[in-house]
Amino acid sequence: MEGVVIKELNVFTDERGWLTELFRNDETDFRPVMSYVSLTKPGISRGPHEHVDQSDFFCFLGNFRLCLWDNRKGSVSFGEKFVLDTGGKPVTAIVPPGVVHAYKNMGPAEGLVLNLPDRLFRGQGKKDPVDEVRYENDPDSPFRI
């Protein structure tokens, strides 16, 4: 899908556990301005929604299904749907504005999702409107996991 970047992360393990690099500024032009983490319980979905201006840099740690729909009328991939099952492997996804996104925890355990967006939530000082078009409560929405 145009503008979407998916990367399966290299995991380095030893007797202590594991380590993976999430982000390197020498591998992408993407520049996050904040970060947050969410925990998603088994069987639970988040989204779908899209942003007008914001791009997201997600890192999925757990067994997730990521669904993307290109809702950008000028895009060469307009109308396409993309589905990725992580299978429990750490994966990052850069999702540009206008791409509707949702994810579901498909596993038996809680999963973590980190997001490093390129816009501040509600702007400087949290004074602006939320940059979000939500579809999860719209019964007529074509965007379904």
Backbone as ProteinMPNN parsed JSONL, in Angstrom:
{"seq_chain_A": "MEGVVIKELNVFTDERGWLTELFRNDETDFRPVMSYVSLTKPGISRGPHEHVDQSDFFCFLGNFRLCLWDNRKGSVSFGEKFVLDTGGKPVTAIVPPGVVHAYKNMGPAEGLVLNLPDRLFRGQGKKDPVDEVRYENDPDSPFRI", "coords_chain_A": {"N_chain_A": [[0.86, -1.172, 0.0], [0.579, 2.177, -0.862], [2.956, 4.299, 0.606], [2.905, 3.051, 3.094], [4.909, 1.411, 5.463], [6.15, -1.612, 6.379], [7.868, -3.55, 8.726], [9.489, -6.409, 9.755], [10.969, -7.103, 12.778], [14.381, -7.668, 13.8], [15.257, -9.94, 16.245], [17.211, -10.304, 19.067], [18.358, -12.76, 21.108], [19.213, -14.057, 24.342], [20.328, -15.683, 27.371], [19.183, -13.948, 29.18], [16.92, -12.871, 28.073], [15.371, -11.007, 25.502], [16.155, -8.597, 22.854], [15.337, -5.9, 20.719], [15.757, -3.56, 18.069], [13.75, -0.745, 17.642], [13.503, 1.692, 16.269], [15.416, 3.68, 14.097], [16.97, 6.622, 13.188], [18.515, 6.74, 10.937], [17.47, 5.038, 9.12], [15.036, 5.813, 8.143], [12.992, 8.565, 7.02], [11.057, 9.336, 8.697], [9.904, 11.172, 11.502], [9.289, 11.019, 14.723], [7.374, 12.687, 17.328], [6.404, 12.256, 19.811], [5.592, 9.612, 22.155], [3.776, 6.646, 23.051], [2.419, 3.867, 24.901], [0.254, 1.076, 24.681], [-1.768, -1.441, 26.192], [-3.336, -4.298, 25.042], [-5.984, -6.426, 25.498], [-6.577, -10.013, 25.113], [-8.389, -10.898, 22.179], [-9.481, -8.39, 21.801], [-10.188, -5.442, 19.898], [-8.835, -2.442, 18.435], [-9.724, 0.623, 17.013], [-11.476, 0.793, 13.858], [-9.801, 3.744, 12.665], [-8.76, 6.891, 11.214], [-6.26, 9.379, 10.425], [-6.05, 12.863, 9.683], [-3.801, 14.509, 9.349], [-1.718, 13.286, 10.761], [0.911, 10.868, 10.905], [1.541, 7.516, 11.915], [3.814, 5.542, 13.805], [3.904, 2.435, 14.504], [4.646, -0.182, 16.84], [4.282, -3.523, 17.216], [3.943, -5.805, 19.76], [3.293, -8.83, 20.399], [0.612, -11.073, 19.507], [-0.821, -9.992, 16.884], [-3.371, -8.81, 14.601], [-3.193, -6.66, 11.987], [-5.036, -4.314, 10.245], [-5.403, -2.441, 7.324], [-6.759, 0.175, 5.369], [-6.782, 1.891, 2.372], [-7.77, 5.072, 2.18], [-7.357, 7.315, 0.728], [-8.132, 9.405, -1.757], [-6.487, 10.292, -3.907], [-4.484, 8.423, -4.078], [-2.475, 5.772, -5.484], [-3.121, 3.319, -4.524], [-5.697, 3.531, -3.624], [-8.64, 2.436, -2.007], [-7.729, -0.118, -1.541], [-7.323, -2.958, 0.646], [-5.32, -4.101, 3.298], [-3.99, -6.76, 5.113], [-2.255, -7.913, 7.907], [-0.969, -10.515, 9.759], [0.803, -10.787, 12.639], [1.765, -12.982, 13.996], [2.938, -13.141, 16.463], [5.487, -12.156, 16.229], [7.736, -9.398, 16.633], [6.855, -6.41, 15.053], [7.07, -3.466, 13.063], [5.116, -0.71, 11.85], [4.651, 1.892, 9.654], [2.194, 4.208, 9.233], [0.594, 6.282, 7.064], [-1.173, 9.529, 6.924], [-4.695, 9.391, 6.23], [-4.873, 6.696, 5.766], [-6.848, 4.235, 6.864], [-6.82, 2.518, 9.911], [-6.677, -0.384, 11.984], [-6.417, -2.712, 14.681], [-6.2, -6.006, 16.099], [-5.912, -8.043, 18.955], [-4.924, -11.189, 18.561], [-4.026, -13.272, 20.031], [-3.611, -15.466, 22.973], [-2.664, -14.076, 25.118], [-2.047, -10.899, 26.775], [-1.167, -8.065, 24.76], [1.283, -5.674, 23.663], [1.319, -2.412, 22.26], [3.27, -0.017, 20.86], [3.348, 3.409, 20.028], [4.686, 5.916, 18.03], [3.949, 8.746, 17.056], [3.996, 11.371, 14.495], [2.911, 13.763, 15.173], [1.829, 15.83, 17.871], [-0.435, 14.648, 20.317], [-3.483, 16.182, 20.3], [-2.138, 18.55, 19.852], [0.2, 21.255, 20.704], [0.441, 21.632, 24.145], [-1.93, 20.272, 24.443], [-4.238, 21.503, 23.336], [-5.605, 21.537, 20.951], [-8.073, 20.261, 18.566], [-8.693, 16.703, 18.39], [-6.919, 14.839, 16.018], [-8.484, 12.854, 14.292], [-10.503, 10.537, 12.591], [-13.107, 8.634, 13.336], [-14.305, 5.287, 13.029], [-15.209, 3.084, 14.365], [-17.629, 2.948, 15.773], [-19.557, 3.197, 13.882], [-22.178, 1.744, 12.335], [-22.519, 1.439, 9.61], [-20.065, 1.515, 8.47], [-17.531, 0.684, 6.103], [-15.22, -0.381, 7.002], [-14.0, -3.007, 8.531], [-12.68, -5.326, 10.832]], "CA_chain_A": [[0.0, 0.0, 0.0], [1.421, 3.355, -1.034], [3.34, 5.052, 1.793], [2.942, 2.21, 4.298], [6.174, 0.685, 5.597], [6.064, -2.707, 7.349], [9.19, -4.142, 8.949], [9.638, -7.428, 10.795], [12.171, -6.73, 13.521], [15.354, -8.681, 14.2], [15.246, -10.147, 17.694], [18.448, -10.891, 19.577], [18.022, -13.427, 22.367], [20.21, -14.761, 25.134], [19.759, -16.252, 28.597], [18.477, -12.898, 29.93], [15.675, -12.505, 27.394], [15.592, -10.576, 24.127], [16.29, -7.185, 22.54], [15.141, -5.543, 19.316], [15.742, -2.134, 17.755], [12.457, -0.32, 17.106], [13.577, 2.876, 15.423], [16.718, 4.302, 13.841], [16.723, 7.745, 12.287], [19.28, 6.579, 9.705], [16.764, 4.085, 8.259], [13.773, 6.378, 7.674], [12.816, 10.014, 7.157], [9.989, 9.555, 9.671], [10.385, 11.843, 12.704], [8.27, 11.058, 15.777], [7.451, 13.809, 18.27], [5.967, 11.769, 21.117], [5.396, 8.162, 22.148], [2.944, 6.067, 24.105], [2.257, 2.422, 24.827], [-1.05, 0.588, 25.133], [-1.908, -2.877, 26.399], [-4.598, -4.764, 24.477], [-6.34, -7.747, 26.013], [-6.882, -11.003, 24.077], [-9.676, -10.798, 21.5], [-9.941, -7.0, 21.743], [-9.782, -4.628, 18.749], [-8.759, -0.984, 18.555], [-9.995, 1.187, 15.704], [-10.678, 1.532, 12.887], [-9.85, 5.193, 12.522], [-7.701, 7.459, 10.378], [-5.836, 10.727, 10.781], [-5.997, 13.805, 8.571], [-2.426, 15.0, 9.201], [-0.75, 12.505, 11.536], [1.393, 9.525, 10.584], [1.834, 6.708, 13.098], [4.872, 4.532, 13.761], [3.483, 1.428, 15.475], [5.416, -1.395, 17.092], [3.395, -4.539, 17.77], [4.599, -6.832, 20.566], [2.222, -9.767, 20.712], [0.032, -11.738, 18.342], [-1.797, -9.017, 16.405], [-3.792, -8.656, 13.206], [-3.249, -5.258, 11.585], [-5.827, -4.096, 9.035], [-5.254, -1.105, 6.755], [-7.572, 0.479, 4.201], [-6.345, 3.158, 1.79], [-8.928, 5.946, 2.015], [-6.849, 8.542, 0.1], [-8.649, 9.407, -3.13], [-5.429, 10.499, -4.887], [-3.456, 7.387, -3.947], [-2.526, 4.678, -6.462], [-3.689, 2.131, -3.869], [-7.006, 3.896, -3.061], [-9.621, 1.357, -1.943], [-7.117, -1.404, -1.187], [-7.258, -3.406, 2.037], [-4.119, -4.875, 3.593], [-4.09, -7.439, 6.406], [-1.017, -8.552, 8.346], [-0.958, -11.24, 11.028], [2.195, -10.757, 13.093], [2.162, -14.292, 14.483], [3.715, -12.997, 17.689], [6.801, -11.574, 15.956], [7.728, -7.933, 16.698], [6.704, -5.781, 13.741], [6.724, -2.048, 13.042], [4.331, -0.265, 10.701], [4.436, 3.326, 9.495], [0.885, 4.381, 8.602], [0.439, 7.701, 6.755], [-2.517, 10.095, 7.026], [-5.662, 8.929, 5.241], [-4.953, 5.236, 5.761], [-7.634, 3.763, 8.003], [-6.091, 1.427, 10.55], [-7.249, -1.058, 13.15], [-5.714, -3.944, 15.008], [-6.863, -6.902, 17.05], [-5.051, -9.014, 19.62], [-5.378, -12.519, 18.152], [-3.398, -14.28, 20.873], [-4.198, -15.785, 24.273], [-2.053, -13.227, 26.153], [-2.078, -9.463, 26.519], [-0.152, -7.592, 23.832], [1.646, -4.263, 23.764], [1.508, -1.644, 21.035], [3.908, 1.28, 21.042], [3.138, 4.313, 18.911], [5.53, 7.107, 17.992], [3.389, 9.558, 15.975], [4.744, 12.567, 14.101], [2.161, 14.93, 15.645], [1.455, 15.767, 19.282], [-1.856, 14.417, 20.578], [-4.2, 17.435, 20.569], [-1.268, 19.699, 19.636], [1.009, 21.815, 21.789], [-0.347, 21.885, 25.35], [-3.203, 19.533, 24.329], [-5.279, 22.516, 23.171], [-6.222, 21.431, 19.628], [-8.958, 19.101, 18.392], [-8.042, 15.424, 18.094], [-6.797, 14.552, 14.585], [-8.948, 11.474, 14.181], [-11.818, 10.224, 12.034], [-13.379, 7.328, 13.951], [-15.284, 4.453, 12.343], [-15.525, 1.881, 15.143], [-19.017, 2.935, 16.242], [-20.427, 3.435, 12.732], [-22.651, 0.445, 11.851], [-22.471, 1.408, 8.146], [-18.681, 1.653, 8.034], [-16.99, -0.443, 5.328], [-13.946, -0.782, 7.595], [-14.247, -4.047, 9.534], [-11.6, -6.317, 11.007]], "C_chain_A": [[0.904, 1.233, 0.0], [1.673, 4.076, 0.295], [3.397, 4.27, 3.089], [4.266, 1.452, 4.309], [6.018, -0.332, 6.723], [7.456, -3.311, 7.488], [9.105, -5.167, 10.07], [10.984, -7.189, 11.467], [13.074, -7.922, 13.799], [15.38, -8.747, 15.721], [16.533, -10.868, 18.082], [18.153, -11.461, 20.96], [19.273, -13.991, 23.029], [19.535, -15.226, 26.419], [18.978, -15.227, 29.422], [17.108, -12.568, 29.357], [15.962, -12.11, 25.957], [15.648, -9.058, 24.015], [16.003, -7.005, 21.06], [15.192, -4.033, 19.167], [14.397, -1.794, 17.133], [12.611, 0.744, 16.03], [15.016, 3.345, 15.318], [16.485, 5.433, 12.85], [17.586, 7.701, 11.029], [18.632, 5.576, 8.75], [15.465, 4.639, 7.679], [13.799, 7.894, 7.821], [11.742, 10.349, 8.179], [10.573, 10.158, 10.946], [9.273, 11.921, 13.749], [8.474, 12.253, 16.703], [6.959, 13.434, 19.665], [5.866, 10.251, 21.028], [4.447, 7.775, 23.265], [2.849, 4.57, 23.877], [0.859, 2.073, 25.316], [-0.992, -0.924, 25.264], [-3.286, -3.264, 25.882], [-4.835, -6.196, 24.92], [-6.684, -8.704, 24.871], [-8.291, -10.811, 23.508], [-10.198, -9.39, 21.316], [-9.353, -6.291, 20.518], [-9.681, -3.166, 19.15], [-8.88, -0.414, 17.146], [-11.192, 0.482, 15.093], [-10.887, 3.041, 12.985], [-8.71, 5.627, 11.602], [-7.372, 8.853, 10.891], [-5.773, 11.586, 9.522], [-4.553, 14.226, 8.297], [-1.362, 14.083, 9.799], [-0.386, 11.19, 10.861], [1.73, 8.823, 11.887], [2.981, 5.756, 12.803], [4.548, 3.543, 14.874], [4.554, 0.358, 15.633], [4.496, -2.364, 17.814], [4.219, -5.61, 18.471], [3.513, -7.753, 21.097], [1.701, -10.351, 19.412], [-1.125, -10.888, 17.814], [-2.158, -9.232, 14.941], [-3.923, -7.157, 12.958], [-4.021, -5.176, 10.278], [-5.69, -2.643, 8.612], [-6.141, -0.988, 5.524], [-7.107, 1.826, 3.662], [-7.576, 3.989, 1.452], [-8.535, 7.282, 1.376], [-7.217, 8.538, -1.381], [-7.562, 9.578, -4.191], [-4.352, 9.43, -4.897], [-3.606, 6.316, -5.027], [-3.12, 3.41, -5.856], [-5.039, 2.435, -3.208], [-7.964, 2.703, -3.132], [-9.047, 0.006, -1.562], [-7.222, -1.666, 0.31], [-6.008, -4.267, 2.178], [-4.283, -5.473, 4.978], [-2.758, -8.12, 6.689], [-1.264, -9.231, 9.677], [0.496, -11.343, 11.467], [2.678, -12.116, 13.58], [3.018, -14.234, 15.732], [5.1, -12.423, 17.49], [6.716, -10.056, 16.075], [7.768, -7.325, 15.295], [6.476, -4.287, 13.942], [5.946, -1.745, 11.767], [4.238, 1.252, 10.74], [3.173, 3.494, 8.668], [0.673, 5.875, 8.347], [-0.995, 8.198, 6.944], [-3.419, 9.563, 5.91], [-5.747, 7.43, 5.092], [-5.671, 4.816, 7.039], [-6.908, 2.563, 8.584], [-6.83, 0.914, 11.775], [-6.385, -2.269, 13.435], [-6.473, -4.7, 16.077], [-5.824, -7.831, 17.646], [-5.625, -10.397, 19.347], [-4.883, -13.618, 19.085], [-4.115, -14.51, 22.186], [-3.675, -14.899, 25.408], [-2.224, -11.757, 25.784], [-0.947, -9.09, 25.565], [0.082, -6.107, 24.009], [1.773, -3.656, 22.376], [2.122, -0.307, 21.43], [3.58, 2.123, 19.821], [4.017, 5.541, 19.097], [5.026, 7.992, 16.852], [4.248, 10.783, 15.673], [3.998, 13.861, 14.419], [1.858, 14.737, 17.126], [-0.043, 15.524, 19.405], [-2.486, 15.725, 21.038], [-3.285, 18.662, 20.527], [-0.511, 20.147, 20.87], [0.109, 22.154, 22.978], [-1.702, 21.197, 25.362], [-4.4, 20.478, 24.187], [-6.038, 22.407, 21.852], [-7.217, 20.276, 19.579], [-8.135, 17.848, 18.087], [-8.064, 15.195, 16.582], [-7.188, 13.097, 14.35], [-10.335, 11.443, 13.544], [-12.11, 8.797, 12.465], [-14.494, 6.598, 13.2], [-15.796, 3.307, 13.205], [-16.967, 1.819, 15.626], [-20.021, 3.204, 15.13], [-20.889, 2.093, 12.166], [-22.606, 0.317, 10.328], [-21.05, 1.514, 7.597], [-18.247, 0.439, 7.211], [-15.711, -1.013, 5.94], [-14.202, -1.723, 8.767], [-13.054, -4.991, 9.604], [-12.16, -7.698, 10.717]], "O_chain_A": [[1.866, 1.315, 0.764], [0.735, 4.42, 1.015], [3.894, 4.783, 4.091], [4.691, 0.916, 3.285], [5.784, 0.033, 7.874], [8.14, -3.554, 6.493], [8.704, -4.848, 11.189], [12.013, -7.088, 10.799], [12.602, -9.04, 14.006], [15.511, -7.725, 16.395], [16.891, -11.896, 17.507], [17.75, -10.735, 21.869], [20.247, -14.35, 22.368], [18.311, -15.169, 26.538], [18.187, -15.612, 30.283], [16.239, -12.052, 30.059], [16.712, -12.797, 25.263], [15.255, -8.331, 24.927], [16.374, -7.845, 20.241], [14.723, -3.305, 20.042], [13.95, -2.47, 16.206], [11.933, 0.704, 15.004], [15.742, 3.403, 16.311], [15.878, 5.231, 11.799], [17.414, 8.534, 10.139], [19.183, 5.292, 7.686], [14.854, 4.008, 6.816], [14.536, 8.437, 8.644], [11.535, 11.52, 8.496], [11.617, 9.711, 11.422], [8.409, 12.794, 13.668], [9.584, 12.765, 16.849], [7.088, 14.225, 20.599], [6.034, 9.673, 19.954], [4.325, 8.465, 24.277], [3.161, 4.071, 22.795], [0.342, 2.692, 26.246], [-0.261, -1.598, 24.539], [-4.286, -2.64, 26.236], [-3.985, -7.066, 24.735], [-7.043, -8.261, 23.78], [-9.252, -10.592, 24.246], [-11.264, -9.206, 20.727], [-8.197, -6.501, 20.15], [-10.348, -2.712, 20.079], [-8.237, -0.889, 16.21], [-11.842, -0.334, 15.747], [-11.961, 3.535, 13.328], [-7.824, 4.842, 11.262], [-8.113, 9.429, 11.688], [-5.48, 11.092, 8.434], [-4.133, 14.29, 7.141], [-0.211, 14.115, 9.365], [-1.242, 10.491, 10.32], [2.156, 9.459, 12.851], [3.104, 5.232, 11.696], [4.873, 3.775, 16.038], [5.274, 0.034, 14.688], [3.991, -2.063, 18.895], [5.083, -6.242, 17.863], [2.893, -7.475, 22.124], [2.284, -10.145, 18.348], [-2.268, -11.046, 18.245], [-1.371, -9.757, 14.154], [-4.68, -6.472, 13.645], [-3.705, -5.877, 9.317], [-5.84, -1.729, 9.423], [-6.26, -1.927, 4.736], [-7.044, 2.801, 4.41], [-8.333, 3.648, 0.544], [-9.277, 8.26, 1.464], [-6.674, 7.755, -2.161], [-7.711, 9.046, -5.291], [-3.393, 9.533, -5.662], [-4.72, 5.989, -5.437], [-3.572, 2.525, -6.584], [-5.481, 1.69, -2.334], [-8.088, 2.048, -4.167], [-9.801, -0.927, -1.285], [-7.212, -0.745, 1.127], [-5.679, -5.058, 1.294], [-4.672, -4.776, 5.915], [-2.203, -8.81, 5.835], [-1.719, -8.592, 10.625], [1.326, -11.915, 10.76], [3.881, -12.378, 13.578], [3.748, -15.18, 16.029], [5.827, -12.217, 18.461], [5.716, -9.472, 15.657], [8.606, -7.684, 14.468], [5.778, -3.88, 14.871], [6.094, -2.423, 10.75], [3.8, 1.829, 11.735], [3.08, 2.992, 7.548], [0.581, 6.656, 9.295], [-1.919, 7.401, 7.104], [-2.965, 9.317, 4.793], [-6.606, 6.931, 4.364], [-5.17, 5.015, 8.146], [-6.435, 1.697, 7.849], [-7.503, 1.656, 12.491], [-5.706, -2.788, 12.548], [-7.262, -4.142, 16.84], [-4.958, -8.346, 16.938], [-6.696, -10.736, 19.849], [-5.28, -14.775, 18.943], [-5.103, -13.841, 22.49], [-4.181, -14.961, 26.528], [-2.507, -11.418, 24.635], [0.107, -9.726, 25.566], [-0.802, -5.372, 24.448], [2.265, -4.291, 21.443], [1.558, 0.436, 22.233], [3.538, 1.611, 18.703], [4.081, 6.123, 20.179], [5.623, 7.989, 15.776], [5.101, 11.181, 16.467], [4.407, 14.937, 13.982], [1.654, 13.611, 17.581], [-0.833, 16.127, 18.679], [-2.073, 16.304, 22.043], [-3.616, 19.7, 21.101], [-0.569, 19.52, 21.927], [-0.872, 22.881, 22.829], [-2.541, 21.506, 26.207], [-5.435, 20.287, 24.825], [-7.022, 23.119, 21.654], [-7.205, 19.408, 20.453], [-7.014, 17.937, 17.586], [-9.106, 15.34, 15.943], [-6.331, 12.222, 14.225], [-11.22, 12.218, 13.908], [-11.449, 7.859, 12.019], [-15.487, 7.2, 12.793], [-16.737, 2.62, 12.807], [-17.48, 0.726, 15.867], [-21.204, 3.416, 15.398], [-20.086, 1.37, 11.576], [-22.65, -0.796, 9.805], [-20.859, 1.593, 6.383], [-18.551, -0.698, 7.57], [-15.18, -2.012, 5.455], [-14.574, -1.289, 9.857], [-12.497, -5.397, 8.584], [-11.434, -8.688, 10.8]]}, "name": "protein", "num_of_chains": 1, "seq": "MEGVVIKELNVFTDERGWLTELFRNDETDFRPVMSYVSLTKPGISRGPHEHVDQSDFFCFLGNFRLCLWDNRKGSVSFGEKFVLDTGGKPVTAIVPPGVVHAYKNMGPAEGLVLNLPDRLFRGQGKKDPVDEVRYENDPDSPFRI"}
